[in-house]
Amino acid sequence: MLQSLRRAIVLPDLRQRILFTLAMLLIFRFIAHIPVPNINPGALGALRDALAGNQLAQLLNLFAGGALQQLSVASMGVYPYITAQIIIQLLTPLVPALEQMQKEGEQGRQRINRIMFWLAVPLAYLQAFGQTRTLEIATTTTSLFRSPFDLVNNFLPTFTVLTCMVAGTMLLIWLGEQIQERGIGNGISMIIFAGIVSGLPGVIYQAISTAQVGAEQVIGIIVFVLIALLTIVGIVLVNEGQRRVQVQYAKRVRGNRVYGGQASHIPLKVNMAGMIPLIFAQSIIIFPGTLASYACPEQVAAPGSGLLKQAACGTYQLFSPQSNTGGSPIYSILLFLLVVGFSYFYTMVIFQQQNIPDSLQKNGGFIPGIRPGKKTEEYLSKVVYRITLVGALFLGLIAVLPFITQAVTGVQIGLGATSLLIVVGVAIDTMRQIEAQLVMRNYEGFITK
C-alpha cells in the first residue's frame, strides 16, 4: 500500500489531482469559519449549549463540519443538495419526464443534475430560515443577531443573512463539482468527509477529558476501541459485499464477424442504499423529540404541570437518545426498525431505476435457466430482497451500536454510526478511484485481487 501511495504521488497528473482535492478541502475549512453578517459574537457560547441539547441540530452540525455551532455561511453544508438528490431519485419513477431524461444517457444526466442544482436553492432558503429561527428560539439567554431576525419587520438584514447562508451552501456544492471533475473522489461526499474528519480531534479530546481514570475505565476504553475496529471491518465487508448473478450473452453474426457469446455477471450489492436509510431514519425519529424540547426545555415535567407540558416532556424522554442510553430501549428499537424499512424502500427504488431486465434483453443477455423479461425481473427482485436483508439488518445494527457500546463500555464519544459509515465509505471509494488511475498506468493498486 505504501509503495502504491508513493507511485500515486510520483505520477505528475495524479499528484496534481490529489493536491487539487486537498486545496478544495482546505478552502472549505476556511469558508466554515466565516460568520454570517449581523451576528452577535457574544451569543456563540449560548448557541453551542443549545446545540448540545438538540439531536437534530447536532446531525446538521455534523454534515456542516462544525460550521453550525459558529453560525457560519457554510452552516448548512451540502445538506440541501443531498435533499434535492433524494427528492429527484424518489420522483424519477413517478414523473415520466424525469424517467425519460434518465434514459437519454450523459445528456439526460446533466439535465437532471441541473434540476437538482436549482431545486437545492429554494430548499436551502427554507432550511436556512427554519434552522436559524429554531436556533434563535433555543438560545433564550441572548439574541443571535444584533438586530431582530424577522422577515416581516426587519426584512433586509434577515434576508441578507439567509442569502449569505444559501450562497455558502452553493459555493460548497461548486467546490464538490470541481473535485468531481479535476480531483479525486466524489466531490459532495469528500466535503462531508472533510467536515467529519475535521471534528475528530475535538470529539476524541472531549471523550478523554470527560472520562475518569481507573481500571474499569481503561478496560472500557479498550473494549470500545475493539468494537470500533470490528465495526470498521464490518462496514468494509458489507459495502464491498455483492451477489454476482451469472449472465450469458447470445451469439450474433454480422457479416463475417461473430459478436456475443461471452459470459459475464451482474454485481448486486448487499448494501445498495448506502447511508441514506440512516439519514432518513435519524431525521424522522429525532424530529418529535426536537419539537417537544421547545415546549419542555427543562426535559422533565414539574409536579402539577399541565397536560400539554407533561405530554411534551414525555415525548422528549421517549424520543431522546440520552434518556434511552441506560433506560427505555424504545428509541433504539424504533430507530432499528426505521433503518431496516428505509433500507428496503430505497434499495427497491434504486433497483427499479436501473432497469436491469430490459437492458439485458436489449443486449441479448439472459440468466441461465431463467426466461428473459418478466421472469428475469422476478428472479432479480427475489435475489435483491434476500441480500438486502443482510444489508438492512447490518445498517440497523450500526444505527443502535453507539447506544449498545456506551452501555457496555461506559465510554461516550460524539462520532456516531452515520459518521463512521460515511468516513469508511468515502475512504474506500477514494482508494478505489486512485487504484483505477494506477491500473490505467499498469501499476499495482491498493487492493490486492
RAHU-V354167 format. One record per residue. PHI is phi as a letter, one per 40 degrees, with the letter a starting at -180 (NA if undefined). Layout:
# RAHU-V354167
[[PHI] [PHI]]
This chain:
# RAHU-V354167
[[NA] [c] [c] [c] [c] [c] [c] [c] [c] [c] [c] [c] [c] [c] [c] [c] [c] [c] [c] [c] [c] [c] [c] [c] [c] [c] [c] [d] [c] [c] [c] [c] [b] [c] [c] [c] [c] [g] [c] [c] [d] [c] [c] [c] [c] [c] [c] [c] [c] [c] [c] [c] [b] [b] [c] [c] [c] [c] [c] [c] [c] [c] [c] [c] [g] [g] [c] [c] [c] [b] [f] [c] [c] [b] [c] [c] [f] [b] [c] [d] [c] [c] [c] [c] [c] [c] [c] [c] [c] [c] [c] [d] [c] [c] [b] [d] [c] [c] [c] [c] [c] [c] [c] [c] [g] [c] [c] [c] [c] [c] [c] [c] [c] [c] [c] [d] [c] [c] [c] [c] [c] [c] [c] [c] [c] [c] [c] [c] [c] [c] [c] [c] [c] [c] [c] [c] [c] [c] [c] [c] [c] [a] [c] [c] [b] [c] [b] [d] [c] [a] [c] [c] [c] [b] [c] [c] [c] [c] [c] [c] [c] [c] [c] [c] [c] [c] [c] [c] [c] [c] [c] [c] [c] [c] [c] [c] [c] [c] [c] [c] [c] [b] [b] [b] [g] [c] [d] [c] [c] [c] [c] [c] [d] [c] [c] [c] [c] [c] [c] [c] [d] [c] [c] [c] [c] [c] [c] [c] [c] [c] [c] [c] [c] [i] [c] [c] [c] [c] [c] [c] [c] [c] [c] [c] [c] [c] [c] [c] [c] [c] [c] [c] [c] [c] [c] [c] [c] [c] [c] [c] [c] [a] [b] [c] [c] [c] [b] [b] [b] [c] [c] [b] [b] [b] [g] [c] [b] [b] [b] [g] [g] [c] [b] [a] [a] [b] [c] [c] [c] [c] [b] [c] [c] [g] [c] [d] [d] [c] [c] [d] [c] [c] [c] [c] [c] [c] [d] [d] [c] [c] [c] [c] [c] [c] [c] [b] [c] [c] [g] [b] [c] [c] [d] [g] [c] [c] [c] [c] [c] [c] [c] [c] [c] [c] [c] [c] [c] [c] [b] [b] [c] [c] [c] [b] [c] [b] [b] [c] [c] [c] [d] [c] [c] [c] [c] [c] [c] [c] [c] [c] [c] [c] [c] [c] [c] [c] [c] [c] [c] [c] [c] [c] [c] [c] [f] [c] [d] [c] [c] [c] [c] [c] [c] [g] [c] [a] [c] [d] [g] [b] [c] [c] [g] [c] [c] [c] [c] [c] [c] [c] [c] [c] [c] [c] [d] [c] [c] [c] [d] [c] [c] [c] [c] [c] [c] [c] [c] [c] [c] [c] [c] [d] [c] [c] [c] [c] [c] [c] [c] [g] [c] [b] [b] [c] [c] [c] [c] [c] [c] [c] [c] [c] [c] [c] [c] [c] [c] [c] [c] [c] [c] [c] [c] [c] [c] [c] [c] [c] [c] [c] [b] [g] [b] [c] [c] [c] [c] [c] [c]]
